[in-house]
Amino acid sequence: MYIYSIYIPYKCIKPQEKKQSQLNYLLPFGGKLTILVVMNSAFEMMKLGLQELMEDMCMDKPVLVIMAAGMGSRYGGLKQIDPVDREGHIIMDFSVYDAVRAGFKKVIFIIKRENEEVFREVIGNRLEEYVEVAYAYQELTDLPAGYRVPEGRVKPWGTAHAVFSCRDLIQGPFAVINADDYYGPKAFRMIYDFLVSHEDGQKYTSSFAATQSEGHALRDAVKYHYAMVGYVLENTLTENGSVARGVCEISGDGHLVSVTERTKIQKIEGETAYSEDNGATWRPLPADSTVSMNLWGFTESFLDEIRKGFDDFLREGISDNPLKCEYFLPTVVTRLLQEEKALVTVLRSEDKWYGVTYKEDKEMVELAIQSFKDQGRYPQNLWTER
């Protein structure tokens, strides 16, 4: 029998049911806590891995949040659960499959409460064998004290409000995606690797001591540290109508400067353009612009920032556009950038986006998915051939 001791700070001690059988003793020693790990063999210890043990104890694992409460107005139905291959997989299957391979172990679906039964039947129940599944409900009535739903409003309050509905289920870093967008395996690897290697304020910690006399050092040292996977605009368009994208400005060192939500982008006479007046006029937009597809990486601090900005949004939105105003994730990010409270790393992807914004997009998605299977990116049956 082999006995190992590991010294860790008090703050890292968290209940981890998965490792309880290996953590046999917890003893005070020299101002720290000593964990005595008892194994039957050195090989068993190697198989567990000290690094994995420390990661499990000293940080919350990133979770994946999937926004699936949208009404699907452009598509004409509940597009998030429409199969895209002969085996009955939906786009979310491929996203979760790629996320699990990247390291995610928990998925939170944001849905409408009235859709819970069908979501469980279509995807939730079968995923529970491979990943922890939880549900959050985006509800119109989930508003701060003093506000009520405007008469006649049926539209959800937007992506920031959707993520805020997860506030009781998230205790650490998390990634956010749309339910009906295909992102590709690389995107999930990049965002997971970022989330497990960055914390709020971490980037400038080492340089702070050496530059503490500089006026900017303290401000930088306490910034939130988030990430976004950016796509090339031209790779995210559909031939069947307009799309909504967050158009990004990026600094020379790869950080997000601003993101502007454009709700109507499409090809007009062969050129990429956007409209702010429902198509009456169009303005050119570079095809190689970097855009957000709502694949974000946040720390838990972002939930507090959503809450802080919600009142301002409601006061203005309910006054100006009570039936259709939306509180977007890029709106919150932009405010934090302007206030110099956040640093957002842009992780660039050259992959082509696939999604079902319109019913006519479905055939293109089906052909792409089968092509990926033929290339060996995915097995024919995702969950039974793992």
DRENDO-1510 file (C-alpha; in Angstrom, 1 decimal, always signed):
<recs>
REC; n; res; u; v; w
REC; 1; MET; +0.0; +0.0; +0.0 .
REC; 2; TYR; +1.2; +3.5; -0.9 .
REC; 3; ILE; +0.5; +6.6; +1.1 .
REC; 4; TYR; +0.8; +10.1; -0.5 .
REC; 5; SER; +0.5; +13.5; +1.2 .
REC; 6; ILE; -0.6; +16.6; -0.6 .
REC; 7; TYR; -0.4; +20.1; +0.9 .
REC; 8; ILE; -3.1; +22.5; -0.3 .
REC; 9; PRO; -4.6; +25.9; +0.9 .
REC; 10; TYR; -7.7; +25.9; +3.0 .
REC; 11; LYS; -9.6; +27.7; +0.2 .
REC; 12; CYS; -9.2; +24.7; -2.1 .
REC; 13; ILE; -11.0; +22.3; +0.2 .
REC; 14; LYS; -14.4; +21.5; -1.4 .
REC; 15; PRO; -16.6; +18.5; -1.2 .
REC; 16; GLN; -15.9; +16.3; -4.2 .
REC; 17; GLU; -18.0; +13.2; -4.1 .
REC; 18; LYS; -16.1; +11.7; -7.1 .
REC; 19; LYS; -12.9; +11.7; -5.1 .
REC; 20; GLN; -14.1; +10.9; -1.6 .
REC; 21; SER; -13.1; +7.3; -1.7 .
REC; 22; GLN; -9.5; +8.4; -2.4 .
REC; 23; LEU; -9.3; +11.2; +0.2 .
REC; 24; ASN; -9.0; +9.1; +3.3 .
REC; 25; TYR; -7.6; +11.6; +5.8 .
REC; 26; LEU; -7.7; +15.4; +6.2 .
REC; 27; LEU; -5.1; +16.6; +8.8 .
REC; 28; PRO; -3.9; +20.1; +9.9 .
REC; 29; PHE; -0.1; +20.5; +9.3 .
REC; 30; GLY; +2.1; +23.6; +9.2 .
REC; 31; GLY; -0.8; +26.0; +8.7 .
REC; 32; LYS; -2.1; +24.1; +5.7 .
REC; 33; LEU; -4.3; +21.0; +5.3 .
REC; 34; THR; -2.6; +17.7; +4.5 .
REC; 35; ILE; -4.5; +15.2; +2.4 .
REC; 36; LEU; -3.3; +11.6; +2.8 .
REC; 37; VAL; -4.2; +9.7; -0.3 .
REC; 38; VAL; -4.1; +5.9; +0.2 .
REC; 39; MET; -3.7; +3.7; -2.8 .
REC; 40; ASN; -3.3; +0.0; -3.3 .
REC; 41; SER; -0.5; +0.6; -5.8 .
REC; 42; ALA; +1.7; +3.2; -7.5 .
REC; 43; PHE; +0.0; +2.4; -10.7 .
REC; 44; GLU; -3.4; +3.3; -9.2 .
REC; 45; MET; -2.0; +6.6; -8.1 .
REC; 46; MET; -0.7; +7.3; -11.6 .
REC; 47; LYS; -4.1; +6.4; -13.1 .
REC; 48; LEU; -5.8; +8.9; -10.8 .
REC; 49; GLY; -3.3; +11.6; -11.5 .
REC; 50; LEU; -2.2; +14.2; -9.0 .
REC; 51; GLN; -2.9; +16.9; -11.5 .
REC; 52; GLU; -6.4; +15.8; -12.0 .
REC; 53; LEU; -6.9; +15.5; -8.2 .
REC; 54; MET; -5.7; +19.0; -7.6 .
REC; 55; GLU; -7.7; +20.5; -10.5 .
REC; 56; ASP; -10.9; +18.8; -9.1 .
REC; 57; MET; -10.3; +20.2; -5.6 .
REC; 58; CYS; -8.9; +23.7; -6.4 .
REC; 59; MET; -11.3; +25.0; -9.0 .
REC; 60; ASP; -14.8; +24.6; -10.2 .
REC; 61; LYS; -15.1; +22.8; -13.5 .
REC; 62; PRO; -16.4; +24.8; -16.4 .
REC; 63; VAL; -20.0; +24.1; -17.3 .
REC; 64; LEU; -21.7; +24.5; -20.7 .
REC; 65; VAL; -24.8; +26.7; -20.9 .
REC; 66; ILE; -27.0; +26.2; -24.0 .
REC; 67; MET; -29.6; +28.8; -24.8 .
REC; 68; ALA; -32.6; +27.0; -26.2 .
REC; 69; ALA; -35.5; +29.2; -25.1 .
REC; 70; GLY; -35.8; +31.2; -28.3 .
REC; 71; MET; -39.1; +31.1; -30.1 .
REC; 72; GLY; -37.7; +30.2; -33.5 .
REC; 73; SER; -39.7; +32.9; -35.3 .
REC; 74; ARG; -37.5; +33.0; -38.4 .
REC; 75; TYR; -37.5; +29.3; -38.7 .
REC; 76; GLY; -41.2; +28.8; -38.1 .
REC; 77; GLY; -41.1; +26.2; -35.4 .
REC; 78; LEU; -39.1; +24.7; -32.5 .
REC; 79; LYS; -35.9; +24.5; -34.6 .
REC; 80; GLN; -33.7; +23.4; -31.7 .
REC; 81; ILE; -35.1; +19.9; -31.6 .
REC; 82; ASP; -35.4; +19.3; -35.4 .
REC; 83; PRO; -33.2; +16.3; -36.4 .
REC; 84; VAL; -30.3; +16.9; -38.8 .
REC; 85; ASP; -29.3; +13.4; -39.7 .
REC; 86; ARG; -30.9; +9.9; -40.3 .
REC; 87; GLU; -30.0; +8.8; -36.8 .
REC; 88; GLY; -32.2; +11.5; -35.2 .
REC; 89; HIS; -29.4; +13.7; -33.8 .
REC; 90; ILE; -30.1; +17.4; -33.4 .
REC; 91; ILE; -27.5; +20.2; -33.6 .
REC; 92; MET; -27.3; +20.2; -29.8 .
REC; 93; ASP; -26.1; +16.6; -29.8 .
REC; 94; PHE; -23.0; +17.6; -31.8 .
REC; 95; SER; -22.4; +20.6; -29.6 .
REC; 96; VAL; -22.6; +18.5; -26.4 .
REC; 97; TYR; -20.5; +15.7; -28.0 .
REC; 98; ASP; -17.8; +18.2; -28.9 .
REC; 99; ALA; -18.0; +19.8; -25.4 .
REC; 100; VAL; -17.7; +16.5; -23.6 .
REC; 101; ARG; -14.6; +15.6; -25.7 .
REC; 102; ALA; -13.1; +19.0; -24.8 .
REC; 103; GLY; -13.6; +18.4; -21.0 .
REC; 104; PHE; -17.0; +19.7; -20.0 .
REC; 105; LYS; -18.9; +17.5; -17.6 .
REC; 106; LYS; -22.1; +19.5; -17.0 .
REC; 107; VAL; -24.6; +21.0; -19.3 .
REC; 108; ILE; -27.4; +23.5; -18.5 .
REC; 109; PHE; -30.2; +23.8; -20.9 .
REC; 110; ILE; -32.1; +27.2; -20.8 .
REC; 111; ILE; -35.6; +26.4; -22.0 .
REC; 112; LYS; -39.2; +27.5; -21.6 .
REC; 113; ARG; -40.8; +25.6; -18.8 .
REC; 114; GLU; -43.6; +24.5; -21.1 .
REC; 115; ASN; -41.0; +22.8; -23.4 .
REC; 116; GLU; -39.3; +20.8; -20.7 .
REC; 117; GLU; -41.0; +17.5; -21.3 .
REC; 118; VAL; -40.2; +17.5; -25.1 .
REC; 119; PHE; -36.6; +18.6; -24.4 .
REC; 120; ARG; -36.1; +15.8; -22.0 .
REC; 121; GLU; -37.6; +13.3; -24.5 .
REC; 122; VAL; -35.6; +14.6; -27.5 .
REC; 123; ILE; -32.2; +15.0; -25.9 .
REC; 124; GLY; -31.9; +15.5; -22.2 .
REC; 125; ASN; -32.7; +12.0; -21.0 .
REC; 126; ARG; -30.3; +10.3; -23.4 .
REC; 127; LEU; -27.4; +12.7; -22.5 .
REC; 128; GLU; -27.7; +12.0; -18.8 .
REC; 129; GLU; -25.7; +8.9; -19.1 .
REC; 130; TYR; -22.7; +10.8; -20.5 .
REC; 131; VAL; -22.8; +14.3; -18.9 .
REC; 132; GLU; -24.6; +15.9; -15.9 .
REC; 133; VAL; -27.7; +17.7; -17.2 .
REC; 134; ALA; -29.6; +20.5; -15.6 .
REC; 135; TYR; -32.4; +22.9; -16.7 .
REC; 136; ALA; -33.0; +26.6; -16.2 .
REC; 137; TYR; -36.2; +28.3; -17.2 .
REC; 138; GLN; -36.3; +31.7; -19.0 .
REC; 139; GLU; -39.5; +33.3; -17.9 .
REC; 140; LEU; -41.0; +36.7; -18.8 .
REC; 141; THR; -41.9; +37.3; -15.1 .
REC; 142; ASP; -38.4; +36.9; -13.9 .
REC; 143; LEU; -37.9; +40.6; -13.4 .
REC; 144; PRO; -36.4; +42.8; -10.6 .
REC; 145; ALA; -38.8; +44.1; -8.0 .
REC; 146; GLY; -40.9; +47.0; -9.2 .
REC; 147; TYR; -41.2; +45.8; -12.8 .
REC; 148; ARG; -44.0; +43.9; -14.5 .
REC; 149; VAL; -44.3; +42.4; -18.0 .
REC; 150; PRO; -45.8; +44.9; -20.5 .
REC; 151; GLU; -49.2; +44.0; -21.7 .
REC; 152; GLY; -49.0; +42.0; -24.9 .
REC; 153; ARG; -45.4; +41.0; -24.5 .
REC; 154; VAL; -44.6; +37.4; -25.4 .
REC; 155; LYS; -41.0; +37.7; -26.7 .
REC; 156; PRO; -38.2; +36.6; -24.3 .
REC; 157; TRP; -36.1; +39.3; -22.7 .
REC; 158; GLY; -32.9; +38.3; -24.7 .
REC; 159; THR; -29.7; +36.4; -24.3 .
REC; 160; ALA; -28.4; +38.2; -21.2 .
REC; 161; HIS; -31.7; +37.6; -19.4 .
REC; 162; ALA; -31.5; +33.9; -20.5 .
REC; 163; VAL; -28.1; +33.4; -19.0 .
REC; 164; PHE; -29.2; +35.2; -15.8 .
REC; 165; SER; -31.8; +32.5; -15.4 .
REC; 166; CYS; -28.9; +30.1; -14.6 .
REC; 167; ARG; -27.7; +32.1; -11.6 .
REC; 168; ASP; -28.7; +29.5; -9.1 .
REC; 169; LEU; -27.0; +26.7; -11.0 .
REC; 170; ILE; -23.6; +28.2; -11.7 .
REC; 171; GLN; -20.8; +28.3; -9.1 .
REC; 172; GLY; -17.7; +28.9; -11.4 .
REC; 173; PRO; -16.6; +29.4; -14.9 .
REC; 174; PHE; -19.0; +28.7; -17.8 .
REC; 175; ALA; -19.3; +28.7; -21.5 .
REC; 176; VAL; -22.4; +29.9; -23.4 .
REC; 177; ILE; -23.7; +28.8; -26.8 .
REC; 178; ASN; -26.8; +29.0; -29.0 .
REC; 179; ALA; -28.8; +25.8; -29.2 .
REC; 180; ASP; -29.2; +26.0; -33.0 .
REC; 181; ASP; -25.6; +26.8; -34.1 .
REC; 182; TYR; -22.9; +24.3; -35.1 .
REC; 183; TYR; -19.6; +25.5; -33.8 .
REC; 184; GLY; -17.1; +22.7; -34.5 .
REC; 185; PRO; -14.8; +20.7; -32.1 .
REC; 186; LYS; -12.0; +23.3; -32.1 .
REC; 187; ALA; -14.2; +26.0; -30.7 .
REC; 188; PHE; -15.0; +23.9; -27.6 .
REC; 189; ARG; -11.4; +22.9; -27.0 .
REC; 190; MET; -10.3; +26.6; -27.2 .
REC; 191; ILE; -13.0; +27.9; -24.8 .
REC; 192; TYR; -12.6; +25.0; -22.3 .
REC; 193; ASP; -8.8; +25.4; -22.3 .
REC; 194; PHE; -9.2; +29.1; -21.6 .
REC; 195; LEU; -11.7; +28.7; -18.8 .
REC; 196; VAL; -9.5; +26.2; -16.9 .
REC; 197; SER; -6.4; +28.4; -17.2 .
REC; 198; HIS; -7.7; +31.9; -16.5 .
REC; 199; GLU; -9.4; +33.6; -13.6 .
REC; 200; ASP; -10.5; +37.1; -13.0 .
REC; 201; GLY; -7.5; +39.4; -12.5 .
REC; 202; GLN; -5.0; +36.6; -13.1 .
REC; 203; LYS; -3.5; +37.9; -16.3 .
REC; 204; TYR; -1.8; +40.9; -14.6 .
REC; 205; THR; -1.0; +39.4; -11.3 .
REC; 206; SER; +2.7; +38.7; -12.0 .
REC; 207; SER; +3.3; +42.1; -13.6 .
REC; 208; PHE; +1.5; +44.0; -10.9 .
REC; 209; ALA; +4.2; +43.9; -8.3 .
REC; 210; ALA; +6.9; +45.0; -10.8 .
REC; 211; THR; +4.7; +47.9; -12.1 .
REC; 212; GLN; +2.7; +48.9; -9.1 .
REC; 213; SER; +4.0; +52.5; -9.3 .
REC; 214; GLU; +2.2; +52.8; -12.7 .
REC; 215; GLY; -1.3; +54.2; -12.5 .
REC; 216; HIS; -2.8; +51.6; -14.7 .
REC; 217; ALA; -1.5; +48.6; -12.8 .
REC; 218; LEU; -4.1; +48.3; -10.1 .
REC; 219; ARG; -7.0; +48.8; -12.6 .
REC; 220; ASP; -5.7; +46.0; -14.8 .
REC; 221; ALA; -4.9; +43.7; -12.0 .
REC; 222; VAL; -8.6; +43.4; -10.9 .
REC; 223; LYS; -10.2; +43.1; -14.3 .
REC; 224; TYR; -12.6; +40.3; -15.1 .
REC; 225; HIS; -11.1; +37.9; -17.7 .
REC; 226; TYR; -13.5; +36.5; -20.2 .
REC; 227; ALA; -13.2; +35.0; -23.7 .
REC; 228; MET; -15.1; +34.9; -27.0 .
REC; 229; VAL; -14.7; +32.6; -30.0 .
REC; 230; GLY; -14.8; +34.8; -33.0 .
REC; 231; TYR; -15.8; +33.7; -36.5 .
REC; 232; VAL; -15.3; +35.2; -40.0 .
REC; 233; LEU; -18.5; +36.9; -41.0 .
REC; 234; GLU; -18.5; +35.5; -44.5 .
REC; 235; ASN; -18.4; +32.0; -42.9 .
REC; 236; THR; -21.6; +32.6; -40.9 .
REC; 237; LEU; -24.0; +33.8; -43.5 .
REC; 238; THR; -26.9; +31.9; -45.1 .
REC; 239; GLU; -28.3; +32.3; -48.6 .
REC; 240; ASN; -31.8; +32.1; -47.3 .
REC; 241; GLY; -32.2; +35.5; -45.6 .
REC; 242; SER; -30.7; +37.8; -43.0 .
REC; 243; VAL; -28.9; +36.8; -39.8 .
REC; 244; ALA; -28.1; +38.6; -36.5 .
REC; 245; ARG; -24.4; +38.8; -35.5 .
REC; 246; GLY; -22.3; +40.7; -33.0 .
REC; 247; VAL; -19.7; +42.6; -35.1 .
REC; 248; CYS; -16.4; +42.9; -33.3 .
REC; 249; GLU; -13.6; +45.4; -33.1 .
REC; 250; ILE; -10.4; +43.7; -31.9 .
REC; 251; SER; -7.2; +45.2; -30.6 .
REC; 252; GLY; -3.8; +44.4; -32.0 .
REC; 253; ASP; -3.0; +42.0; -29.2 .
REC; 254; GLY; -6.2; +40.0; -29.8 .
REC; 255; HIS; -8.6; +41.5; -27.2 .
REC; 256; LEU; -12.1; +42.6; -27.8 .
REC; 257; VAL; -12.5; +46.4; -28.0 .
REC; 258; SER; -16.3; +46.5; -28.8 .
REC; 259; VAL; -19.1; +44.3; -30.1 .
REC; 260; THR; -22.1; +45.8; -31.9 .
REC; 261; GLU; -25.2; +43.8; -32.4 .
REC; 262; ARG; -26.4; +43.9; -36.0 .
REC; 263; THR; -29.8; +42.2; -36.2 .
REC; 264; LYS; -30.1; +42.1; -40.0 .
REC; 265; ILE; -27.0; +41.1; -42.1 .
REC; 266; GLN; -27.1; +39.5; -45.5 .
REC; 267; LYS; -25.7; +39.4; -49.0 .
REC; 268; ILE; -27.1; +42.2; -51.2 .
REC; 269; GLU; -26.1; +42.0; -54.8 .
REC; 270; GLY; -23.1; +39.9; -53.9 .
REC; 271; GLU; -21.9; +42.3; -51.1 .
REC; 272; THR; -22.2; +41.8; -47.4 .
REC; 273; ALA; -24.3; +44.5; -45.8 .
REC; 274; TYR; -26.4; +45.3; -42.8 .
REC; 275; SER; -29.6; +47.3; -42.2 .
REC; 276; GLU; -30.9; +49.2; -39.2 .
REC; 277; ASP; -34.3; +50.1; -40.7 .
REC; 278; ASN; -35.6; +46.6; -41.6 .
REC; 279; GLY; -34.1; +46.6; -45.1 .
REC; 280; ALA; -35.1; +50.1; -46.3 .
REC; 281; THR; -31.4; +51.0; -46.6 .
REC; 282; TRP; -28.2; +48.9; -46.5 .
REC; 283; ARG; -24.7; +49.7; -45.4 .
REC; 284; PRO; -21.6; +47.7; -46.4 .
REC; 285; LEU; -19.8; +45.5; -44.0 .
REC; 286; PRO; -16.4; +43.8; -44.6 .
REC; 287; ALA; -16.9; +40.1; -45.3 .
REC; 288; ASP; -13.8; +39.3; -43.2 .
REC; 289; SER; -15.1; +41.0; -40.1 .
REC; 290; THR; -14.9; +39.0; -36.9 .
REC; 291; VAL; -18.3; +38.3; -35.4 .
REC; 292; SER; -19.6; +36.8; -32.3 .
REC; 293; MET; -21.8; +33.7; -32.6 .
REC; 294; ASN; -22.6; +33.8; -28.8 .
REC; 295; LEU; -19.8; +31.4; -27.9 .
REC; 296; TRP; -18.6; +33.1; -24.8 .
REC; 297; GLY; -16.5; +32.1; -21.8 .
REC; 298; PHE; -17.3; +33.8; -18.5 .
REC; 299; THR; -16.5; +33.6; -14.8 .
REC; 300; GLU; -19.3; +33.7; -12.2 .
REC; 301; SER; -18.7; +37.5; -11.9 .
REC; 302; PHE; -20.6; +38.0; -15.2 .
REC; 303; LEU; -23.9; +37.0; -13.6 .
REC; 304; ASP; -23.5; +39.8; -11.1 .
REC; 305; GLU; -22.9; +42.2; -14.0 .
REC; 306; ILE; -26.0; +41.1; -15.8 .
REC; 307; ARG; -28.0; +41.9; -12.8 .
REC; 308; LYS; -26.4; +45.3; -12.3 .
REC; 309; GLY; -27.3; +46.4; -15.8 .
REC; 310; PHE; -30.8; +44.9; -15.9 .
REC; 311; ASP; -32.6; +47.9; -14.3 .
REC; 312; ASP; -31.1; +50.4; -16.8 .
REC; 313; PHE; -32.1; +48.1; -19.7 .
REC; 314; LEU; -35.6; +47.8; -18.4 .
REC; 315; ARG; -36.1; +51.5; -17.8 .
REC; 316; GLU; -35.1; +52.4; -21.3 .
REC; 317; GLY; -36.4; +49.3; -23.1 .
REC; 318; ILE; -39.9; +49.3; -21.7 .
REC; 319; SER; -40.2; +53.0; -22.4 .
REC; 320; ASP; -39.0; +52.8; -26.0 .
REC; 321; ASN; -39.9; +49.3; -27.2 .
REC; 322; PRO; -42.0; +47.4; -24.6 .
REC; 323; LEU; -42.9; +44.5; -26.8 .
REC; 324; LYS; -39.6; +43.7; -28.5 .
REC; 325; CYS; -36.7; +45.2; -26.6 .
REC; 326; GLU; -34.0; +42.6; -25.7 .
REC; 327; TYR; -31.1; +42.5; -23.3 .
REC; 328; PHE; -28.2; +41.0; -25.2 .
REC; 329; LEU; -25.0; +39.4; -23.9 .
REC; 330; PRO; -22.9; +41.8; -26.1 .
REC; 331; THR; -24.6; +44.7; -24.4 .
REC; 332; VAL; -23.3; +43.6; -21.0 .
REC; 333; VAL; -19.8; +42.9; -22.4 .
REC; 334; THR; -19.6; +46.3; -24.2 .
REC; 335; ARG; -20.5; +48.1; -21.0 .
REC; 336; LEU; -17.8; +46.3; -19.1 .
REC; 337; LEU; -15.2; +47.1; -21.8 .
REC; 338; GLN; -16.2; +50.7; -21.7 .
REC; 339; GLU; -15.9; +50.8; -17.9 .
REC; 340; GLU; -12.5; +49.1; -18.2 .
REC; 341; LYS; -13.7; +46.3; -15.9 .
REC; 342; ALA; -13.1; +43.4; -18.2 .
REC; 343; LEU; -10.5; +41.9; -20.6 .
REC; 344; VAL; -12.0; +39.7; -23.3 .
REC; 345; THR; -9.6; +37.4; -25.2 .
REC; 346; VAL; -10.8; +36.7; -28.8 .
REC; 347; LEU; -10.2; +33.1; -29.8 .
REC; 348; ARG; -10.3; +33.1; -33.6 .
REC; 349; SER; -11.9; +30.3; -35.6 .
REC; 350; GLU; -11.8; +29.9; -39.3 .
REC; 351; ASP; -14.4; +27.1; -39.3 .
REC; 352; LYS; -17.6; +27.5; -41.2 .
REC; 353; TRP; -20.8; +28.0; -39.2 .
REC; 354; TYR; -23.8; +25.8; -39.8 .
REC; 355; GLY; -27.2; +26.5; -38.4 .
REC; 356; VAL; -31.0; +26.5; -39.2 .
REC; 357; THR; -32.0; +30.1; -39.1 .
REC; 358; TYR; -34.5; +29.3; -41.8 .
REC; 359; LYS; -36.2; +26.0; -42.8 .
REC; 360; GLU; -34.3; +26.2; -46.1 .
REC; 361; ASP; -31.0; +25.9; -44.3 .
REC; 362; LYS; -31.7; +22.4; -43.0 .
REC; 363; GLU; -30.6; +20.6; -46.2 .
REC; 364; MET; -27.2; +22.4; -46.1 .
REC; 365; VAL; -26.8; +21.4; -42.4 .
REC; 366; GLU; -27.7; +17.8; -43.1 .
REC; 367; LEU; -25.2; +17.5; -46.0 .
REC; 368; ALA; -22.4; +19.1; -43.8 .
REC; 369; ILE; -23.1; +16.7; -40.9 .
REC; 370; GLN; -22.9; +13.7; -43.1 .
REC; 371; SER; -19.7; +14.9; -44.6 .
REC; 372; PHE; -18.2; +15.3; -41.2 .
REC; 373; LYS; -19.2; +11.7; -40.4 .
REC; 374; ASP; -17.7; +10.5; -43.7 .
REC; 375; GLN; -14.4; +12.3; -42.8 .
REC; 376; GLY; -14.3; +10.6; -39.4 .
REC; 377; ARG; -15.0; +13.7; -37.3 .
REC; 378; TYR; -18.0; +12.0; -35.8 .
REC; 379; PRO; -19.3; +8.4; -35.6 .
REC; 380; GLN; -22.5; +7.6; -37.4 .
REC; 381; ASN; -24.2; +7.2; -34.0 .
REC; 382; LEU; -22.8; +9.7; -31.6 .
REC; 383; TRP; -23.6; +8.2; -28.2 .
REC; 384; THR; -23.7; +4.5; -29.0 .
REC; 385; GLU; -20.3; +4.4; -30.8 .
REC; 386; ARG; -18.2; +6.4; -28.3 .
</recs>
